[in-house]
């Protein structure tokens, strides 16, 4: 190997070693300032837990809207339905004619009764004249008292027959009058149940009428709540999501064996006219006396054995705040909040959001938030 080649090789190795040493120093210089062993506290939103002696729970009972009068209307007498003059949806007024039975037979019966009455009236007139003549003859001694008694009894019998025929005339007239169906109140025709040509019996339903004007709410209420209701007081009902004040008119004494509830009837304001049959919810409140407090649902995480967990912030110093896990039981929920009880002390700071990034013992920086619900 020539001296020149050895010299060139030695120079190359020296340069390579210098490059390696220089690069290692530069890497160390760049890495050293960026490494930190200090952990920064995680900011968390917290709310104070306030102990209470109890809470109010809203109780709901379903009911329906009813008209003050809702009637199935029919004839009091039998016959063939001749006409119905109204249809579903028509407004009718008190005393308006709504339909009629065929009265051909009743008209014939009336004419017969009238004729019998006229016949008896004529017979009675003749018997009265005859009695008067016999009375004069008796006074003159030309007739016996037996003749007078016979004339008196004949007259009395004919007077009784006249009363019978007059009753027959009156009865036939009443049947004809009752063959006309008349509206008993101002109403809307809700249903037309029979058509002309049908032979109907007494009280067969022809029309269903629903009164116009004020509406009522009929609600089945559990007996313990029904006992607490006060007549004449105003209670809230919900109709299609809108709260409406209603006045309690009456509470029933009986319990429905099917629903085990008591009927309560409320009167709606005159300016509120929901449809008959529409579903209504009665809103009542019940005071539950049990110690606990409200927390937002976002502060709760599912735990073991039906319990829930929350993170409580412990502040040991101005620069040292950590998380501790607490167990609670949900007693009631309303909207975005839950009423809970457990190991939390009053005024404890509870993390109210972002639980998925937290763990017990973690250093945090609590940030108070405005409490929305008491």
C-alpha positions as CSV (number, residue, x, y, z in Angstrom):
1,X,0.0,0.0,0.0
2,X,1.4,3.4,-1.0
3,X,2.1,6.2,1.5
4,X,-0.2,8.5,-0.4
5,X,-3.2,6.1,-0.1
6,X,-2.6,5.8,3.7
7,X,-2.5,9.5,4.1
8,X,-5.8,10.0,2.2
9,X,-7.6,7.3,4.2
10,X,-6.4,8.8,7.5
11,X,-7.8,12.3,6.5
12,X,-11.2,10.8,5.5
13,X,-11.6,9.0,8.8
14,X,-10.7,12.1,10.8
15,X,-13.3,14.2,8.9
16,X,-16.0,11.5,9.5
17,X,-15.3,11.3,13.2
18,X,-15.6,15.1,13.5
19,X,-19.0,15.1,11.7
20,X,-20.4,12.4,14.0
21,X,-19.2,14.2,17.2
22,X,-20.7,17.5,15.9
23,X,-24.1,16.0,15.0
24,X,-24.5,14.3,18.5
25,X,-23.8,17.6,20.2
26,X,-26.4,19.4,18.1
27,X,-29.0,16.8,18.8
28,X,-28.4,17.0,22.6
29,X,-28.6,20.8,22.4
30,X,-32.0,20.6,20.6
31,X,-33.6,18.0,22.9
32,X,-32.6,19.2,26.3
33,X,-34.8,22.4,26.5
34,X,-38.1,20.7,25.2
35,X,-38.4,18.0,27.9
36,X,-40.4,18.9,31.1
37,X,-41.2,16.7,34.0
38,X,-43.9,19.1,35.5
39,X,-47.7,18.2,35.1
40,X,-50.1,21.1,34.5
41,X,-53.5,21.0,36.3
42,X,-56.5,20.3,34.0
43,X,-59.2,23.0,34.1
44,X,-62.6,21.5,35.0
45,X,-66.0,23.1,35.4
46,X,-67.5,22.7,38.9
47,X,-70.8,23.4,40.7
48,X,-71.5,23.4,44.4
49,X,-73.7,20.5,45.7
50,X,-76.4,22.0,47.9
51,X,-78.2,19.7,50.4
52,X,-82.0,20.1,50.6
53,X,-84.6,18.6,52.9
54,X,-86.7,17.4,50.0
55,X,-87.9,18.1,46.5
56,X,-91.1,18.6,44.5
57,X,-92.1,16.0,42.0
58,X,-94.6,16.7,39.3
59,X,-97.4,14.1,39.0
60,X,-99.4,13.7,35.8
61,X,-102.8,12.2,35.3
62,X,-104.4,11.7,31.9
63,X,-107.9,12.8,31.1
64,X,-110.0,14.0,28.2
65,X,-112.0,17.1,27.1
66,X,-115.7,16.8,27.5
67,X,-118.6,19.1,26.6
68,X,-120.8,20.4,29.3
69,X,-123.6,18.5,27.5
70,X,-123.0,15.5,25.3
71,X,-126.3,13.7,24.5
72,X,-127.6,10.9,22.3
73,X,-130.9,12.3,21.0
74,X,-133.9,10.1,20.1
75,X,-137.7,10.0,19.9
76,X,-139.8,9.1,22.9
77,X,-142.2,7.1,20.7
78,X,-141.9,4.4,18.1
79,X,-142.4,4.9,14.4
80,X,-140.8,5.0,11.0
81,X,-138.2,7.8,10.6
82,X,-139.5,10.1,7.9
83,X,-136.8,12.7,7.8
84,X,-133.6,14.0,9.4
85,X,-133.0,17.7,8.6
86,X,-129.4,18.1,9.9
87,X,-126.0,16.5,9.1
88,X,-122.8,16.1,11.0
89,X,-121.1,19.3,11.8
90,X,-124.3,21.5,11.6
91,X,-124.9,24.0,14.3
92,X,-128.4,23.8,15.9
93,X,-130.2,26.1,18.3
94,X,-132.5,25.4,21.2
95,X,-136.0,24.3,19.9
96,X,-134.9,23.7,16.3
97,X,-136.6,20.8,14.5
98,X,-134.0,18.1,13.7
99,X,-136.2,15.2,12.3
100,X,-139.6,13.7,12.2
101,X,-141.4,10.3,12.3
102,X,-144.1,9.3,9.9
103,X,-147.4,10.3,11.7
104,X,-150.0,9.0,9.3
105,X,-151.2,6.4,11.8
106,X,-151.1,8.9,14.7
107,X,-153.1,11.4,12.7
108,X,-155.7,8.7,12.0
109,X,-155.8,7.9,15.7
110,X,-156.3,11.5,16.5
111,X,-159.2,11.9,14.1
112,X,-160.8,8.8,15.6
113,X,-160.4,10.1,19.2
114,X,-161.8,13.5,18.1
115,X,-164.9,11.8,16.5
116,X,-165.5,9.7,19.6
117,X,-165.3,12.8,21.7
118,X,-167.9,14.6,19.5
119,X,-170.2,11.6,19.8
120,X,-170.0,11.4,23.5
121,X,-170.5,15.2,23.8
122,X,-173.7,14.8,21.8
123,X,-174.9,12.0,24.0
124,X,-174.1,13.9,27.1
125,X,-176.0,16.9,25.9
126,X,-179.0,14.8,25.2
127,X,-178.8,13.0,28.6
128,X,-178.5,16.4,30.3
129,X,-181.7,17.7,28.6
130,X,-183.5,14.4,29.5
131,X,-182.4,14.7,33.2
132,X,-183.8,18.3,33.3
133,X,-187.2,17.2,31.9
134,X,-187.4,14.3,34.4
135,X,-186.6,16.7,37.3
136,X,-189.5,18.9,36.2
137,X,-191.8,15.9,36.0
138,X,-190.7,14.7,39.4
139,X,-191.5,18.1,40.8
140,X,-195.0,17.9,39.2
141,X,-195.5,14.4,40.5
142,X,-195.6,13.0,37.0
143,X,-192.3,10.9,37.3
144,X,-190.8,8.8,40.0
145,X,-187.5,9.3,41.8
146,X,-186.2,6.1,40.2
147,X,-186.6,7.8,36.8
148,X,-184.6,10.8,38.2
149,X,-181.9,8.5,39.6
150,X,-181.6,6.7,36.2
151,X,-181.2,10.1,34.4
152,X,-178.5,11.3,36.8
153,X,-176.5,8.1,36.5
154,X,-176.7,8.2,32.7
155,X,-175.4,11.8,32.7
156,X,-172.5,10.9,35.1
157,X,-171.5,7.9,32.9
158,X,-171.5,10.0,29.8
159,X,-169.4,12.7,31.6
160,X,-166.8,10.0,32.5
161,X,-166.8,8.7,28.9
162,X,-166.2,12.3,27.7
163,X,-163.2,12.6,30.0
164,X,-161.9,9.3,28.5
165,X,-162.3,10.5,24.9
166,X,-160.7,13.8,25.7
167,X,-157.7,11.9,27.2
168,X,-157.5,9.9,24.0
169,X,-157.4,13.1,21.9
170,X,-154.7,14.5,24.2
171,X,-152.6,11.3,24.0
172,X,-152.8,11.2,20.2
173,X,-151.8,14.9,20.0
174,X,-148.9,14.3,22.3
175,X,-147.7,11.3,20.2
176,X,-147.8,13.5,17.1
177,X,-145.9,16.3,18.9
178,X,-143.2,13.8,20.1
179,X,-142.8,12.6,16.6
180,X,-140.8,15.8,15.9
181,X,-137.2,15.7,17.2
182,X,-136.3,19.1,18.8
183,X,-132.8,20.3,19.9
184,X,-132.7,20.6,23.7
185,X,-129.8,23.1,23.7
186,X,-127.5,25.0,21.4
187,X,-125.2,22.3,20.0
188,X,-123.2,20.9,17.1
189,X,-124.3,17.7,15.5
190,X,-121.4,15.3,16.2
191,X,-122.9,12.1,14.7
192,X,-125.9,11.2,12.6
193,X,-126.7,7.6,13.6
194,X,-129.8,6.6,11.6
195,X,-131.2,7.5,8.2
196,X,-134.8,8.1,7.0
197,X,-136.8,4.9,6.4
198,X,-135.6,3.2,9.6
199,X,-138.2,1.9,12.0
200,X,-137.1,3.1,15.4
201,X,-138.2,2.1,18.9
202,X,-138.5,4.6,21.8
203,X,-135.2,6.2,22.8
204,X,-133.3,4.8,19.8
205,X,-130.4,7.2,19.2
206,X,-130.8,9.3,16.1
207,X,-128.3,12.1,16.6
208,X,-125.4,12.8,18.9
209,X,-125.3,16.5,20.0
210,X,-122.4,18.2,21.7
211,X,-123.1,21.5,23.3
212,X,-121.3,24.7,22.2
213,X,-119.6,26.9,24.8
214,X,-117.5,26.0,27.8
215,X,-115.5,22.7,27.9
216,X,-114.8,20.4,30.9
217,X,-111.8,18.2,31.7
218,X,-112.5,14.8,33.1
219,X,-109.5,13.2,34.8
220,X,-109.1,10.0,36.8
221,X,-107.0,10.9,39.9
222,X,-105.4,8.5,42.4
223,X,-107.5,8.7,45.6
224,X,-104.7,10.1,47.8
225,X,-104.3,13.0,45.4
226,X,-108.1,13.4,44.9
227,X,-108.5,13.9,48.7
228,X,-106.1,16.8,48.6
229,X,-107.9,18.7,45.8
230,X,-109.9,21.7,46.8
231,X,-113.2,22.6,45.1
232,X,-113.1,26.0,43.4
233,X,-109.3,26.1,43.3
234,X,-107.3,26.5,40.0
235,X,-105.0,23.7,38.8
236,X,-102.8,23.5,35.7
237,X,-103.7,21.2,32.8
238,X,-101.6,20.6,29.7
239,X,-103.3,20.7,26.3
240,X,-101.0,20.0,23.4
241,X,-98.1,21.1,25.5
242,X,-99.7,24.4,26.6
243,X,-100.4,25.0,30.3
244,X,-104.0,26.1,30.9
245,X,-105.6,27.0,34.3
246,X,-108.7,25.0,35.1
247,X,-111.1,25.3,38.0
248,X,-112.0,22.2,40.0
249,X,-115.8,21.8,39.8
250,X,-116.3,18.4,41.5
251,X,-114.6,15.3,42.8
252,X,-116.4,12.0,42.7
253,X,-116.9,9.8,45.8
254,X,-116.6,6.5,44.0
255,X,-113.5,4.7,42.8
256,X,-113.5,3.2,39.3
257,X,-112.7,-0.5,39.8
258,X,-111.0,-0.7,36.4
259,X,-108.6,2.2,36.9
260,X,-108.7,2.5,40.7
261,X,-109.1,6.2,40.3
262,X,-111.6,8.9,41.3
263,X,-113.2,11.2,38.7
264,X,-112.3,14.9,39.0
265,X,-114.1,17.4,36.8
266,X,-112.4,20.8,35.9
267,X,-113.9,23.7,34.1
268,X,-111.8,25.3,31.3
269,X,-111.7,29.1,30.6
270,X,-114.4,30.2,28.1
271,X,-111.6,31.3,25.7
272,X,-110.2,27.8,25.5
273,X,-112.2,25.4,23.3
274,X,-110.3,22.2,22.6
275,X,-112.0,19.4,20.7
276,X,-114.2,17.0,22.6
277,X,-112.3,13.8,23.3
278,X,-108.9,15.5,23.1
279,X,-106.3,14.2,25.6
280,X,-105.4,16.4,28.5
281,X,-102.9,16.0,31.3
282,X,-103.5,17.2,34.9
283,X,-100.3,18.5,36.5
284,X,-100.0,18.2,40.2
285,X,-97.0,18.5,42.5
286,X,-96.0,16.2,45.4
287,X,-93.5,17.2,48.2
288,X,-91.0,14.4,48.8
289,X,-89.3,14.7,52.1
290,X,-85.9,13.1,51.7
291,X,-82.5,14.7,52.0
292,X,-80.4,15.2,48.9
293,X,-79.5,17.7,46.2
294,X,-79.7,18.5,42.5
295,X,-76.9,17.7,40.1
296,X,-76.8,18.1,36.3
297,X,-76.9,14.7,34.5
298,X,-73.6,15.6,32.8
299,X,-72.0,15.3,36.3
300,X,-73.0,11.6,36.7
301,X,-71.2,8.5,35.5
302,X,-72.6,5.0,35.8
303,X,-71.2,3.1,38.7
304,X,-71.6,-0.3,40.3
305,X,-74.7,-2.0,41.8
306,X,-77.1,0.6,40.5
307,X,-75.2,3.6,41.9
308,X,-73.7,6.5,40.1
309,X,-70.4,8.2,40.6
310,X,-69.3,11.9,40.6
311,X,-65.9,13.6,40.9
312,X,-65.5,15.9,43.9
313,X,-62.7,18.4,43.9
314,X,-60.6,18.6,47.1
315,X,-58.6,21.8,47.5
316,X,-55.7,21.4,49.8
317,X,-54.0,24.7,48.9
318,X,-54.3,27.4,46.3
319,X,-52.1,25.4,43.9
320,X,-53.2,21.8,44.9
321,X,-56.7,20.6,43.8
322,X,-57.4,16.9,43.2
323,X,-60.2,14.7,42.2
324,X,-62.0,12.2,44.5
325,X,-64.7,9.7,43.4
326,X,-68.0,9.8,45.3
327,X,-71.0,7.4,45.0
328,X,-74.6,8.7,44.8
329,X,-78.1,7.3,44.2
330,X,-80.5,9.0,41.8
331,X,-83.9,9.5,43.5
332,X,-85.6,11.6,40.9
333,X,-84.8,13.2,37.5
334,X,-86.3,16.3,35.9
335,X,-85.1,17.6,32.6
336,X,-81.3,17.9,32.6
337,X,-81.0,17.5,36.4
338,X,-81.2,14.6,38.9
339,X,-82.0,14.7,42.6
340,X,-79.4,12.5,44.3
341,X,-78.2,11.4,47.8
342,X,-75.0,9.8,48.8
343,X,-71.7,10.6,50.5
344,X,-71.4,14.2,49.2
345,X,-71.3,17.0,51.8
346,X,-73.2,20.2,51.4
347,X,-71.3,22.9,49.3
348,X,-68.9,20.2,47.9
349,X,-67.5,21.2,44.5
350,X,-68.6,18.6,41.9
351,X,-67.3,18.4,38.3
352,X,-70.3,19.0,36.1
353,X,-69.0,18.0,32.7
354,X,-66.3,16.2,30.7
355,X,-66.0,13.2,33.0
356,X,-64.6,11.0,30.3
357,X,-61.1,12.6,30.5
358,X,-60.9,12.5,34.3
359,X,-59.6,10.0,36.9
360,X,-59.3,10.0,40.7
361,X,-56.2,11.7,42.0
362,X,-55.8,13.9,39.0
363,X,-54.6,17.5,39.6
364,X,-57.2,19.9,38.4
365,X,-58.0,23.6,38.3
366,X,-61.7,24.2,39.3
367,X,-63.6,26.8,37.3
368,X,-66.9,27.7,39.0
369,X,-70.0,27.8,36.8
370,X,-73.4,29.5,37.3
371,X,-75.9,27.3,38.9
372,X,-79.1,26.9,36.8
373,X,-81.3,25.0,39.2
374,X,-81.8,25.3,43.0
